[in-house]
Amino acid sequence: MLLAFSSCRPNPQEARQDARDALENARIQLDSGNKMEAMRLFKEAERYGLLADDTLTVAHARFNIAHYLGYYADKEEVVLLFRAAAEGFGNDYVNKAEALKELGDFYQFHRKYDSAAYYLNQAMAYAEQSGSMAEKRNVFSAFYAMYFNAGEYEKSAEYLQKYWQASQDDLTVERRMYYYHDMGNIFYKMGSMDSAYYYYDRLEELLLRADDKTKEKSYWFFVTLSGIAEDQGQFEKACQYHYLWMEGDVHDEIENKKNNLAAISQKYDSAVMQNELNEKIIRKQRIIIIISGLAALVMAAFLVSQVRLAKRRKREAEINAELFHFKQQNKALVQKDAEHEQLQQDYADRLSDALMKEQRIMLLLDNYLNGNKKAHLLKDLEASVYGDKNHWEAMLEVVDQLYPDLMATLQQKYPDLEEDELKSYILSFFKLSRQEEADYLGTTVNMVDKIRGRRRKKMGKSKVLVTTNTIQ
């Protein structure tokens, strides 16, 4: 059964490629506006990345999942995803800072300002380590928004000023507008109207001098200027700016509809590329599902073995009938193709051997369940499965497939462990009872306790940590 489960594990290289393909395809879907499909592919990238131990791909997938779940999603889920993404980015300090900044934004949206400040401070530390001025600006902007929403306007102004200083090397018109607008809002909230009007005037000058394309992107500033003009009693200007805001809003809505139509067109244009990738992933998924289904059937058969004992005779009759029918069909095939007959006969012989082995296992279980508790059930079952092959070597082959280099690591780290102590440690992975372990080792329960005690004493408090790929 352990061999069946080990065979379910996909090739790490294939899983890594599948993870990266899913991540790339998710970004394509996101650019096309298909967020639902993008989310599915991000989760697929996470799953394959975990199978391949590709921590960076998993981190990118989790970051995008958390980002597009949004502020109204389950808080615990979003927090865990952002924290896991930040940890998974490792020495990629730019993305690590971005993940922690997003987590800070998430907390400040829910008015958890202490937690928001904690993660934004971490984000700033990593942004400084990265040397990315763009990331520093992002974190300064997040601090400004957090303190503004918390009503701490002086601190908000301080971080907006830091944003302004960090933008001097790349001071675009849009960043100037952002700075003047938000600084005006801070002083307006503080009641310093002269300072507020000063910054609003600077914003107004920039907007009026800007080209049409910039105005289209920054139209929403006009609604603020309209309100300020109304406060100052300049109602004609207020109406004019309000009209410009409405015009921009309508134009933006029209552009969004055009973009939606373009996204739909792009979606169909990219269908061929997506289908090729999906077909590849689906084929591999089918193989994994089939193997997993077979493994699940093996486990289910083991768990319901007592029920199957009651139905043994009926099952034997069905198998014999199927075998008889199979042999009858083979007689007709023999006349047409001698080689084909030999292949069918070989298959029939193997089926017969498997039936005899299954019958013997059922008889052993029946004998054990009917009261013969002294029977060495585990060793007898192993003898039925492995035949004359050394049971311990066969067990090691199974363990080595699940936990490569386990024996070598144990012998290197604990050279004074005796053979029965090594066996006891290996058997501990199979969750056997003391009696089952005694049956397997061919000794008593008391001796098993002694062997376990000696092993624990030699190994001390240190542990051998086992993963599916390595032993640490």
N, C-alpha and C positions, 0 to 999 in steps of 0.2 A: 504493500500500500504506500509506503514511503517512497519507493521508486516511482510509483505512478504520480505522486505529487511533485517529485523533483523534475519529472519530465514536463510539467506544466510551465516551468519557468522559461520565458522567452530568451532568445539570444540577446545579450546586453547591447551589442552593437546595433542590432536591428531595432531594439526598443529605444535606444538613444536617437537613432535617425527618425523613427516614428514620432518621438516627442518633439524634435525640432521641426519636422514637417508640419505637425499639428499646430505648433506655435506660430510658424510663418503663415500658415493658411488662416489661422484665427485673426492675425493682423490684417490680412487681405479682406476678410469678411467684415472686420471692423471699419476699414476704410470705405467699404461698400455700403455701410449703414446697416448691415445685417447683424445686430448685436446678439440676438438669440443664438444664431449659429456660431458666432465668435465665442460666446461663453461656453458652448458645448465643446468647441475645439480647445479652448484654454484648459478646461477640466481634463480633456483627453491628453493634452501635453503634460499636465501635472502627473497623471497616472503613469504614462509611459516613462516620464522622467524619473519617477520614483523606482520603477522597475530597473532602469538602467543606472541608477545612482548618479544621475546628471543633476547635481544640485543647482546649477545656474539656470538651466531651463525650467526646473521646478519653481525657482524663485521668481522668474519672470512671469510664469503662468499664474502663480498665487497672487502676485502684485496686481496683475490685470483683472483677475477674478474679483479681488477685494475692491478695486477701483470702480468696476462697473456694477457691483452689487449696489453701491451708492450709500448715501447717508442714512436711508430709511431701512436698511437691511438689519438682520440680527446683529446686535452690537458685538456679542462674544465671537461670532464667526468672523466678522470683518477684522476685529482686533487680532485674533489668532492668525489670520491670513497675512496681514501686514507685518506682524512680528516675525512670522516664519519666513516671509520674503526677505525682510531686512537681514535676518541671520543667514539665509541662503546666498545672498549676494557676496558674502565673504569680504574680499579686499576690493571689490568694486564699490568704492566709496560714494561715487556719484549716485548710483542706483540705490545704495543703502540709505543715503541721506534722503533721497526722494521718497522711499517707502516710509521712513520715519516721519517725514514732513506730512505725508498723506494721513498717517495715523494721528498726528497732532491736529490736523484739520478736522478729522473725524470727531475727535474728542471735543474740540472747541465748538463744533456744530451742535453737539449735545450738551453744551455749556459745562463741560467738565474741564475747567480752565487749568487746574493744577496738573492734571494728567496731560493736557495739551502742551503746557509749558515744558513738562518733563521730556516728552518725545521731541519737541521742537529744539530743545537744547542739545539733545543727542544728534538730531539732524544737522544742526549747525556745526557740531564738532566734526562730523564726517565730511561735511561740505568743505570745511577748512582743510582737512586732510587731503581731499581730492584736488584742491587748487582750482576748482571750477567756479568762476565768477558768476556764471548763470545760475548754478545751484545755490550759491550764497544769496543772490537776489530773490530766488524762490522762497528761501527760508525767511529772509527779512520781511518779505511781503506777507508770509503766513503769520509771523509775530505781530505785524501791524494789524492784520485783520482780527487776530485773537484778542489783543488788548483793546481794540476799538469796540468789539462786541461785548467785552467785559466791562466797558465804561471807564477804563484806565487810559484816558486820552493823552496824557503826557508821555506815557510809555509807548503808546501807539505812534505818536509823532516822532519819538526817538528812533523807532525802528523804520518808519517810513523815510526818515532822513538818512539812515544807513542804506536803505534801498537806493536812494537818490545818489549817494556817494559811490556805491558799487556799480552804478549805471553810467558813470562819467565816460568810460572808455567806449561805450556803445549806447549813447544817449539818443534813442530814436524819438520821433515825434510822438508815437504812441506812449512811450514811457514818460515823456514830459507831461502829456495830458493826464495820465494815470496819477502822477505825483501831484500836480496842481489840483486836480479834482479831489483826491483823497485828503490832501493837506487842508484844503478849504473845508471839507466835511468835518475834520477834527476840530478846527477852530470854531466852526459853526456850533458844534455840540458843546464846546467849552464856553460859548457865549462871547468869544473874542471876535466881534463882527468885523472890525477893521482888518484884522489879519485874514479872516475868512474871505472878505470881499477882494483883498489883494490877490489871493490865489485863484479865486474864481475869475477875476479879470485876466490873469495870465492864461487861464484855460480858454477864455473867450477869444483872446487874441490869436492863440494857436489854432483854434477851430476855424475862425474866419479866414485865416491865411492858408489853411490846409487845402490840398487839392481835393477834387471830387471823390476820388477813391478812398482817401483817408477819412473824409467826412462820412462816407457810406459805412465804413467800419466803426466809426466812433460816434454814430448818431445819438446814442443813448446819453451822451454828456449834455445834449440840448435840454433834456427834461430837467436836469439840475439847474442849468442856467435860466430856464423858464421860471422855476420856482423862486430863484434869487431875484430875478427882475420883478416878479410880482411882489416880493417882500419890499423892494425899493420903490414901489409905486410906478414902475415902468411897464404899464400894462400892454402897450403896443409891442414892445420888445418881447414881453412874456408870451404873447400870442404868436409872434413870429417864431420864437424858439420852440414853442409847443408844436407848431405846425411842422417845423423841420424834424422834430422828434417823431411825430406821427408818420411823416413821409418816409423817414428812414425805417421805421418799424414795419410799414407796409412793404417797402422794398425788400427788407430782410425776410419777411414772410414769403414773398414771391420767390426770392432766391432759394429759400429752404425747400419750397415745392419743386423748383427746378433741380435742385441737388438730389431730392428724393427720386425724381424721375431718372436722373443720370445714374444714381446708385442702383436703381432697378435694372437699367440697361447694362451697367457694368457687371451686375450680378450674373446676368445671363451670358455676357461676353466671357466671363471667367469660369463658366460652368464646366467647360471641357477640362481645364486644368484642375479644378476642384474635384471633378469626378474621377480623374486618374488617381489623384492622391487618396480619395475616399475608397476607391476600389482596392487599392493596395492595403489600406488600413483594414478594410472589411475582411479581405481574405485572411489576413493574419489574425484578426479577431475571431473569425470562424474556427480557425485551427485551435486557437487557445480555448475557445468555448467548448469545442468537441473534446479536447484533452481534459479540460476541467470537469466536463460532464462525466467522462469515464472515471476520473478520479473520485468524483462525488458518488458515483454508483458503487465503486469499490468500498468506500467508507460506509455507505448505507448498507451494503451487503454484510459488512462486518458487524455493524451495530444491531442488525436484526437477525443475527445468526441463530438465535434461540427460536425465533418464529420459523425460520427456514427449516429447522430440524423437524418440526412437526409436519412440514410439507415435503420432506425429503423423498419419500417413496413415490409420491405423485410426480415430483420433478424428475426422478430417475426414469419413470415410465415414459415421460414425455421426451426425455433425451434419447432413450433407447429407440423410441418410435422415429424420432428425427434421424437418428443414426441409421436405422434400417432403411428409411426412405432415401437417405443420402447414398447408401450402398447400392440400392436398387437403381438409382440414377447413374451411378458410376458404371454399372454393368453395361448400360447402353452406350456410355461414352467410351468405354474401353474398345468397343468394336470400331469406332471411328478414329481414335487417336491413342496410340499406346503410351506415348509420353504424357499426354494429359491424364490418362488413367493412373500413371505412377504418381503424379503430383496430387491427385485426388486421394489416392491410397495413403500417401504420406500424411496428408491433412487429417484423414480419418484416424490414423494411428495416433497422431498427436492429440486429437480430440478424445480418444479413448483413454490415453494416459492422463489427460487433464481430468477426465471423469473419475478415474480410479483415485487420483490424488484428492479430488474433492470429496469422494466417498470416505476416504480414509480420514480426512480432516473432520468430516461430520461425525464419524464414529468416535474419534478421539474426544470431540466436544461432548458427544452424547454420553460417553463413558465418564467424563469428568463431571458433567452436570447431574448424572444419576447417582452421585455419591462417592465416587472414587476420587476423593480430594487429594489422595497421596500421589496420584499420577503426576508425572512430570509433563504437564500439559504443554508448556511453552517449548520445551526441547523436543517433545514428540511432534508438535506442529511444525517446528523448524525442520525436523528430519523429513517430514512429508513434503515440505516446500523445497528444501535444498538438496535432498537425497544424501549422497555420500560426501558432498562438499563440506569442508570445514565450516561449522556454523559461525564461529567467531570471525573468520575471514569474510564470509558472506555478509555478516552484520556490518563489518568495517567498510565494505564496498558501499553499502547503503549510506552509512554515516559520512563517508568521504565525499559522496556526491552532494549531500546536503551541507556539510561543513568541511570544506577542503582544508587539508593540512592540520586537522585537529589533533591527530595522534602525534605528529611531529612536534607540534607546539607543546603538548603535554609532556612528552619525553624530554624536550629541551628545557622547559621551565621547571619540571619536577622529575629529575632523573632518578630519584630514589623511590618512585612509586613502583610497587610490584604489579605483576600481571593482573591478579585478581582485583587490585585497587583501581587499575586502569579500566578494567571491564566494568567495575561498579560505577565509575564516573561516567562512562559512555552510556550505560543503561539508565542513568538518572535522567537523560534527555527524553526517554520513552515513557516517563511517568509510571513505572512499574511499582506494584506494591512490594513490600518486603518478602512476602511469600513467593510472588512471581519472580523476583530477582534470585531468591534462593533456589527455586526450581531451575532457572536458567543456568546458574553457576554450579548446580549439582551439590548444594550444601544445605545447611539449616538456616532458619531465620536468625538464630543467635549468632551464627558465624557471619551472616550478612551484616548484622549490627556492628560486629567487631571490625569487619572490613571497612565499613563506612566510617567508623570512628578513626581508624588508622589513616584513612585517606584524608579526612578533614583535618587531622592533626598535622599531617605532612604539608598539606596545601595551605594551611593557615587561614587568614582572613582574606587573602587575595582571591580574585575570581578570574576565571577564563571566560571572557565575553565572547559569545558565539553569534555571528551574523550569517546571512546566507552567502556572503562572499568571502569573508576572512575571519580569522581568529585574532583577537587583540589581547 
